[in-house]
Amino acid sequence: MAGLLTMLKKKTEPITCSAVIVAAGSARRMEGIDKILAMLGELPVLVHTLYAFQDCPDVQEVVVVTRGELLPEVGRLCKEYALDKVTKVIVGGSERIHSVYAGLQEVNPKADLIAIHDGARPFVTQQILRETIDKAKKTGAAAPAIPLIDTIKRAEDGLTVETVDRSQLWAVQTPQVFEGGLIRAALEKAEGDGENLTDDCAAVERLGMKVSLTAGSRENIKITTPFDLVLGEAILEARSKGEL
């Protein structure tokens, strides 16, 4: 099933892709700032993120998963900024895996592919979206990633134990795109097993499935700390000047 979508679909029948945007985190490291509603340039972080999917012709619908107290505000933003691909805004769970699973229940059950993306990752490009979706069409599971550039140490009790070979280490980003039935089955099993996964690729890897990596970008940052907002402003300015 997974990875055979282009073979199973009729040539005249397009492959459909739904997106789940996860924006239900508690923002513990943001010093009281709600990261998805924080202003980045003239727009909230979440609006930047949703515009990327709004503008992507390969994505047909978007489901946003957020915290209960943010439902009215997120719904208002979707209307104010004419984000008409957003079909539902729903409440997530206490952990990311629960929020993703909740989103999977609300997307079109007939969607061939499902893209899962961090709501606080506002700089995803159309190229990353297109390449990751295209790879998932062929292999059933794909995610953008960048090679690690720092020296990596393994330590115990504050003391270095070894230097880890970084040549095979990658930092995985989102969107992570999967064949619909595969990610549903993987998340259902992970939830049933009580796994608290922070990465959706890990859910399908638990089933023995390999995930294809596509080219990510160092601009595709996740807003996690106040410093990331400063970095985000710099990315916005550089893009406006055509430097990125």
DRENNULO-175463 format. One record per residue (C-alpha): chain; x, y, z. Coordinates in steps of 0.5 Angstrom, whole numbers. Example, Ala and Ser with C-alpha at 12.3 -4.5 7.8 and 13.67 -1.06 7.14 Angstrom:
REM residues 2
["A",[25,-9,16]]
["A",[27,-2,14]]
***
This chain:
REM residues 244
["A",[0,0,0]]
["A",[5,5,2]]
["A",[10,8,-3]]
["A",[5,5,-9]]
["A",[0,11,-9]]
["A",[2,13,-16]]
["A",[2,6,-19]]
["A",[-5,5,-16]]
["A",[-8,11,-18]]
["A",[-11,12,-24]]
["A",[-7,16,-29]]
["A",[-13,21,-29]]
["A",[-14,21,-22]]
["A",[-10,26,-18]]
["A",[-7,24,-11]]
["A",[-10,28,-5]]
["A",[-6,31,1]]
["A",[-9,34,7]]
["A",[-5,37,13]]
["A",[-5,37,20]]
["A",[-2,43,23]]
["A",[0,42,31]]
["A",[-1,48,35]]
["A",[-3,46,42]]
["A",[4,46,45]]
["A",[4,50,52]]
["A",[10,54,50]]
["A",[14,53,57]]
["A",[20,56,54]]
["A",[17,62,51]]
["A",[18,66,58]]
["A",[10,67,58]]
["A",[9,69,50]]
["A",[5,64,46]]
["A",[9,62,41]]
["A",[4,61,35]]
["A",[0,68,37]]
["A",[7,72,37]]
["A",[8,77,32]]
["A",[13,76,27]]
["A",[13,82,22]]
["A",[6,84,21]]
["A",[3,77,22]]
["A",[2,72,28]]
["A",[7,66,27]]
["A",[1,61,26]]
["A",[-1,65,20]]
["A",[5,65,17]]
["A",[5,58,17]]
["A",[-2,57,15]]
["A",[-1,61,9]]
["A",[5,56,6]]
["A",[0,51,6]]
["A",[-6,56,3]]
["A",[-1,57,-2]]
["A",[1,50,-4]]
["A",[-3,47,-10]]
["A",[-1,40,-7]]
["A",[-5,41,-1]]
["A",[-13,41,-1]]
["A",[-15,42,6]]
["A",[-12,44,13]]
["A",[-14,42,20]]
["A",[-11,46,26]]
["A",[-10,43,32]]
["A",[-9,48,38]]
["A",[-11,49,46]]
["A",[-18,50,48]]
["A",[-17,57,50]]
["A",[-14,59,43]]
["A",[-20,56,39]]
["A",[-24,63,38]]
["A",[-17,66,37]]
["A",[-15,61,32]]
["A",[-22,61,28]]
["A",[-22,69,28]]
["A",[-15,69,25]]
["A",[-17,64,20]]
["A",[-23,68,18]]
["A",[-19,75,18]]
["A",[-14,72,13]]
["A",[-18,68,9]]
["A",[-15,62,10]]
["A",[-21,58,7]]
["A",[-17,51,6]]
["A",[-17,51,14]]
["A",[-24,46,15]]
["A",[-23,45,22]]
["A",[-20,48,28]]
["A",[-20,43,34]]
["A",[-17,42,41]]
["A",[-11,38,42]]
["A",[-9,33,47]]
["A",[-4,34,53]]
["A",[2,31,49]]
["A",[4,32,42]]
["A",[2,25,40]]
["A",[-5,26,42]]
["A",[-6,32,38]]
["A",[-3,29,32]]
["A",[-8,23,33]]
["A",[-14,28,34]]
["A",[-12,31,28]]
["A",[-12,25,24]]
["A",[-19,23,26]]
["A",[-22,30,23]]
["A",[-18,30,16]]
["A",[-22,27,10]]
["A",[-21,20,11]]
["A",[-20,19,3]]
["A",[-14,23,3]]
["A",[-8,19,0]]
["A",[-3,23,4]]
["A",[-3,27,10]]
["A",[2,32,12]]
["A",[4,34,19]]
["A",[7,40,21]]
["A",[9,44,27]]
["A",[5,51,27]]
["A",[11,54,30]]
["A",[15,53,24]]
["A",[13,59,20]]
["A",[18,59,14]]
["A",[17,52,11]]
["A",[18,54,3]]
["A",[14,52,-3]]
["A",[20,48,-5]]
["A",[20,44,1]]
["A",[13,42,1]]
["A",[13,40,-6]]
["A",[19,36,-5]]
["A",[17,32,1]]
["A",[10,31,-2]]
["A",[13,28,-8]]
["A",[17,24,-5]]
["A",[12,21,0]]
["A",[8,19,-6]]
["A",[13,15,-9]]
["A",[15,12,-2]]
["A",[10,13,3]]
["A",[14,17,8]]
["A",[18,23,7]]
["A",[21,28,12]]
["A",[26,34,10]]
["A",[32,34,14]]
["A",[39,38,15]]
["A",[46,35,16]]
["A",[48,37,23]]
["A",[54,41,23]]
["A",[56,42,30]]
["A",[61,37,34]]
["A",[57,32,38]]
["A",[59,29,44]]
["A",[56,24,49]]
["A",[56,25,56]]
["A",[55,22,63]]
["A",[55,26,69]]
["A",[57,32,66]]
["A",[63,29,63]]
["A",[64,27,56]]
["A",[64,20,54]]
["A",[66,20,46]]
["A",[65,24,40]]
["A",[59,22,36]]
["A",[61,21,28]]
["A",[56,26,26]]
["A",[57,24,18]]
["A",[50,20,19]]
["A",[46,25,24]]
["A",[41,29,21]]
["A",[36,34,24]]
["A",[29,32,22]]
["A",[24,38,21]]
["A",[17,38,18]]
["A",[12,37,15]]
["A",[13,30,15]]
["A",[8,27,10]]
["A",[6,20,10]]
["A",[1,15,6]]
["A",[-6,16,10]]
["A",[-7,9,12]]
["A",[0,8,14]]
["A",[0,14,19]]
["A",[-6,13,22]]
["A",[-4,5,24]]
["A",[2,8,26]]
["A",[0,13,31]]
["A",[-6,8,33]]
["A",[-1,3,35]]
["A",[4,8,39]]
["A",[-2,11,43]]
["A",[-4,4,45]]
["A",[3,2,47]]
["A",[3,8,51]]
["A",[9,11,47]]
["A",[10,19,48]]
["A",[13,20,41]]
["A",[15,27,39]]
["A",[16,26,32]]
["A",[11,23,27]]
["A",[17,19,23]]
["A",[18,15,30]]
["A",[11,12,30]]
["A",[12,9,23]]
["A",[19,7,24]]
["A",[16,3,30]]
["A",[13,-1,25]]
["A",[19,-3,21]]
["A",[18,3,16]]
["A",[23,7,13]]
["A",[23,14,12]]
["A",[26,18,6]]
["A",[29,24,7]]
["A",[29,30,3]]
["A",[33,37,3]]
["A",[30,41,9]]
["A",[33,48,10]]
["A",[36,52,16]]
["A",[31,57,15]]
["A",[26,52,17]]
["A",[26,54,24]]
["A",[21,52,30]]
["A",[20,58,34]]
["A",[21,55,41]]
["A",[25,60,45]]
["A",[24,68,45]]
["A",[31,68,41]]
["A",[28,64,36]]
["A",[23,70,35]]
["A",[29,75,34]]
["A",[32,70,29]]
["A",[25,70,25]]
["A",[25,77,24]]
["A",[32,77,21]]
["A",[30,71,16]]
["A",[24,76,14]]
["A",[28,82,13]]
["A",[33,78,9]]
["A",[27,75,5]]
["A",[24,82,4]]
["A",[31,84,1]]
["A",[32,78,-3]]
["A",[38,75,1]]
["A",[35,69,2]]
***
